[in-house]
Structures are given as C-alpha cells and as structure tokens.
Amino acid sequence: MEIAHVEVGGSPYEMGVQHGQQLAGLIRETVSHYGSYEAAAPGVRAALRAIEGTLGARDPGLLEEMRGIAQGAGLPYEDILHLNALYDARGDLLHPGHRCTAVGLPSTPDGPLVAKTDDVGMEERHFETWYRARPAAGLPYLYYAFGGSVWNQGGINGAGLVVAMTGLRPAGERQPDGIPSLIFLRMVLAACATVEEALAFTRANPLRGYGCSMTLADPTEEAITVVENYPALA
C-alpha cells in the first residue's frame, strides 16, 4: 500500500491549511467514515466542546491547526474537531479496537532503535499519512497519523526524541479536563527534546479517557523508556 506524504510549515493555522489542501479528498473520506459533528449524539457533541475547551487552555495552536485543516479541505471545523476527539468524546472505553505493538532496542550501531506496528482495521489503512512538519516556532518533527488529524501515532523530532505508542484501555477512569491520548502524543513530540522532558510533560498533562503506552528514546543515552499512561495516574 502506498502511503501519502505531506510537508507542512509555518504557523499552526498555515500548517493546517497546507495539510487540508494536500489531502482534501482523503480527509473527506476519513470524515465520511467516522461521521460528522452534526450526526453525533448530543452527549458526544457536548464532550467535544469540553475537549475543545481543554485544548484551548493547554495548546490553542492545535485548535488553530484544526481550523486550518477544515479551511484547506473545505469542510466544517466541527467535523475536523469530531474526527480528532471522537474516541474520547464517544467514550468507547469498554469496546476497544485493535491494539498496536512497539519495540525498543537500547543499543544498535546507530544508537537506540524504536519501532511499532499500527494495528488498525483494513478499511482504515488507507487513512494513514506521513507528515514532515516545520513549525515557525519549536522543533521540527516527522510522524504519521490519519489524514485530517493532529494526532501522533509514532514519530521523531528534530532533537532526536522518538515516541511510539500503543493504545491502552483504562478501567473506566476519566479526567474531564484531560487530553485525548493521540493528540497528547503529538504535543509530546512538538514540545519535548528528551525523554526526561517527555516524562515531565506527561505528569503535567493528564489524559482524558483512553490510556496509551509510550515507548521513548533520545540520543543522550543508550536506553529505552516505556511508560503506561492512564487518566487515573494524574
């Protein structure tokens, strides 16, 4: 399967517009697959607005990027918000989907090595996209995620920090003002230069509903760090 590649740069909104323009057709397919904001149940729409408030307080650039994606793809902003936060907004904690596998080798001829699978459904593989982002402020990063999302399913930034994730189902714990896990993982890649910084960021930014396991490495030492991150840990 050939995977789409996208290069974006500039402000969060500018990166979103570039993303939306380059993947307009794929984003429309992705939104159609997962559903629109208007078609969502009232409780889901209320949860989406709560998540929007959390992101606005913690990282408003992510909302600007979503608005840019919507503009570039010619879709309502609310549909992009729904795509990005749908798992936590729906609260499907007792009905998990596929789970991924991550591996880490602390010592290779090229330093630490991290790899992962992405165990999505066959009908979802088409949505996978590689992104190379050069934001106007902060670290550049390379990662992959679904078209139309501000997620991070696995990637590396300009400081050499690697983040690979697998999904975890918590036992019903929730943090109403927490961050959806896939969006949180993008925040880690954009904000942190080392594993220690990523761990501090994790402690300061609780998840909302779904948990995640993070396999982390950076060039400062030959080591692999694995963290199981649950909303209940906040």
Sequence and secondary structure as in RCSB ss.txt:
>XXXX:A:sequence
MEIAHVEVGGSPYEMGVQHGQQLAGLIRETVSHYGSYEAAAPGVRAALRAIEGTLGARDPGLLEEMRGIAQGAGL
PYEDILHLNALYDARGDLLHPGHRCTAVGLPSTPDGPLVAKTDDVGMEERHFETWYRARPAAGLPYLYYAFGGSV
WNQGGINGAGLVVAMTGLRPAGERQPDGIPSLIFLRMVLAACATVEEALAFTRANPLRGYGCSMTLADPTEEAIT
VVENYPALA
>XXXX:A:secstr
   EEEEEEESHHHHHHHHHHHTHHHHHHHHHHH  TTTS HHHHHHHHHHHHHHHHH HHHHHHHHHHHHHHT 
 HHHHHHHHHHHHHHT TTS      EEEES  TTS EEEE     GGGGGGEEEEEEEESSS  EEEEEETT  
  SEEEETT  EEEEEEE  SS   TT B HHHHHHHHHHH SSHHHHHHHHHHS BSS EEEEEEE TTSS  E
EEEE GGG 
